[in-house]
Amino acid sequence: MLLYGLAKLSPIAFRLFGWPVHWYGIIIGIGIVIAYTMIQREAKRKELDEEQMSDIVFWTIIIGFIGARLYYVLFRLDYYLMHPTQILSIWQGGIAIYGGILAGLVTLYYLAKRYHLSFITILDVVAPAVLTAQSIGRWGNFMNQEAYGYEVSRDFLEKIHLPKVIIEQMNIEGVYHHPTFLYESLWSALGVILLLWLRQKPNLLKEGEVAAGYLLWYGLGRMVIEGMRTDSLYLGPLRISQWVAVVFVISSIGFIMKRRNEATIMYYTANRH
């Protein structure tokens, strides 16, 4: 379809032996590769075993994806009970990052104990990489025309100087919407820069505070951005995702305050694992 002289982007990148290959999957894959590279580079600096870290990352990705999909399906259970064959259709979108985070945390904890590694250190190593993958992954939502916000005018989108391709992709059935995918992607990217900058500062962040900073930053952004979304479920005055974000923010602040008051906690820049 042509809109204002621009073709609306197709969610399908190409076909391989007749099977559609979706941009969503390609973009998620790119995010995973970049995140894996970041994790291995930092793990090497922290003198962590490369083979063990590869195993940890591999299983965390697998279990995390399962958790992300289950979380999404459970909150739309009525639909998927009527359409059970679509439960595995993740190429159409439909993974919830909160489910991935929770499943990933459980997996990381188990594997860290299995390899006799510090769970807290592993969290600090992977946190910026996870946020990087989230920032990239939101562009998969863009290609699928999902995770958008409330109705706005085209004039509004032009006034905030968005590229025309984004403006037109936010035209859903003739109605323009907030590009909340973009807001979250940019917020996450800024968080990555901040976390990486703080993490390399000597004697600044204590062990666990990189991961806590991730939860704090992501939670703050999600609390605001989720309020603009149109596809989330409510629980009382807030959306469920906003409640989870509140928990992230409060728990991370409490964790950081506790670490600051414990003189025996080492700084992240110390090469201990």
N, C-alpha and C positions, 0 to 999 in steps of 0.2 A: 504494500500500500504506500502511495506517495502522499506525504503531508508537507505542505509548504515547500515542495520541491525536493524533499528528502525521503528516501525509502526507510520505512520502519525496519529496524534490525530483526533478523530472524534468530530465534534461539538455537537453531541448528547450524553448526559450523560447516559440516560437510557430511557426506554419506560414505561409509566404508562397507563395501560388499552389500550395499542396499540398506545397511543399518545406519540410522541417524546418529551422528556424534554431536552432542550438545555443547554449546559454549560454556554452560554451567559447569559441566564436568571438567572441561579443559582449564577453566579459570581456577577451580578448586584444586586441580592437579598442580598448576603453577604455584599456587600458594603453599601447597604441601612441600614441593621441591625447595622453594626458597626458605621455608621454615626449617626444613631438615638441614639445609646447608648452614643456617645460622646456629642451630643447636650443636651441630658437630664442631663448628669452629670454636664456640664458647666452651664446649666440653673438653676440647683439646687444651685450651688455655687453662682450664681448671684441673687438668691432668686426670680426667675421667677416662675410663677404658672405652675406646671407640666401638668395639664389638658389642659391649654391654649397652652402650647408648643407642646403637642402631637397633638392637632388640627392643629396648624400651620404647623408642620412638615408633617403631613398626607396630607393635601391639597397642600402643596408646592411640595411634591413628585408627586402627581397625575397630577397637572397642569404642573409641570416641565417636566414630561415625555411626555405629550401631546405636549408641546412647542418644545421639542427636536425632536420629530418625525415630526411635521409639518415643522420645519426648514429644516430637511433633505429632506422631500418630495418636498418642494417648490423649492429647488435648483436642483431637478431632476424631475421636473414636467412633462416634455415630456414623460419620461419613465412611470411614474405612471398614466398618463392619458391613456396610452395604456394598462397598467396592473393595473387597480384600485383595484382588489382583493388583491394585495400585499401591499397595503397601511398599513394595520393593522398587517402585518407579522413582528413584531419587533423582534421576536425570531431569525430571520435571520440576525440581526444587523440592522444598519441604524438609529441611533439616534445621533443627533448633540448636543454636550454639550453647544454650544453657545445659541441654542434655549431654552435649559433647563435653562440656567442661566437667560436669559431675562424673560422667563415666571415665573421662580421662584422669581425673584426680584419683579415683579408686584404682585404676590400672597403674598409674605412676606409683602410688603408695605400695601396692603389692610387689611390683617389680623392683622398686628401690630396696625393700626389705629382702627380697630374694637375692639380690646382688650385694647386700650389705653396704648400701650407699645411703647417704643422707637424703631423705625425702625432701627436706627443705631446700637443700642445695640444688637438687634436680628441678624443683619448681622454679627457682631463680634462673636457672639456665634456660628453661623452655619458655618462660612467660613472654618475653618480648617477641619470640618467634611465633607463638600462638597468636598474639595480637597482630602480627604482620600478616599471617594467613587469613585472619578475620577481615582485615582491611582489604586484602585482595579479593577474598571470596564474595564480598558484597557486590562486586561487579558481575558476578554470576546472577545475583538477584536482578541487577539492571538488565541483563540480556533476557531474562525470563519475564520481565515486567512484573515483579513481585516485591514485597516488602516496601511498598510506597506509602505515602502519607495522605493527609486530607486533601480535599479538592482545593486547587488554587487557580488563578487565572494565568493564561499564557504571558500576559504582561508582567506578572510578578516574577516568573521564571526568567524573563528577558532582563528585568531590572537587576537581578542578582548575577547577571553576566554569565549565564551557563551556556556552554556550546549548544548549537542547535540540535545536534544529534541526541543530547541528553534531554533537551526540551521535548523533542518529538517522541522519544521513548517513554516519557512520562505522560503521554496522551493515551489514556486507557479508555477505550470505547468512547472516544470523543470528549473525554474530560481530563483536564490536566491535574497533576497531583504533586505534592511535595516530594522531591527526590531524597527520601529519608535514607535510602541506601548510600547516597553520596555523603550525607551528613555523617553517618556512622563510619564510612570508609575513611574520610578525612580525619575524624576525631581519633580513630584507631591509629592512623598513620602518625599523627602528632604524638600520640601516646608512646608509640614505638621509639620515636626520636628522643623523647624525654627519658624513657626508661633506659635506653642504651647510653645516653649521656650520663645519667646518674649512676648507672651500674659500674662504669669504668673509673669513677672518682674514688681515689684512695680514702679509706676510712670514713666513708659517708653513710652508705647503707649497710645495715646489719643483715645477717643471713635471714632470709625470709621476707625481707622488705621489698625486694624487686617483685616477687610474686604478689605480695600484698598491694603494692603500688599498681600492678596490673588490674587486680580486682577493683581497687578504688577508682582508677581512671575509667575503666570500662563501665563500671556500675554507674558512675556519675553521668557519663554520656548516655547510657541506655535509659536512665530514669527520664531524661528530657526527651530524647528522640523517640522513645517508645510511645510517649504521649501524643505524637503526631501520626502514629500508624493507624491503619484502619482494619488490620487483619488480626488483631490480638484479642484475647479473651479477658474480660473484666473479672475481678474478685473484689467486691466492695467498690470503693472510690477509685481504685487504681487497676491498671491492667496487671495480669499475673506476672508478666515479664518485668514490670516496674517494681513489684513487691520483691522479686528475686534480686533486682538491682539494689534495692534498699538494704537487703540482707548482705549483699556483697560490700556495700559501702560501710555499713556499721561494723561488720566483722573485721574488715581490713583496717579500719581506723583503730579498733580495739586491739588488734594484733600488733600494729605498729607501736602503739602506746606501751603495750606490755613489753615488747622487745627493747624499747628505749630505756625502760626502767630496770633492765637486767644487765648488769655490768659484765657478766660472764659470756654473753652472746658475742661471737666473733663477727667481724666485718666481712662482707661478701668478698672483698678483694683479697682476703687471705686464702691461699691455695690449700684449703683443707677440704677433704671429702671423706 
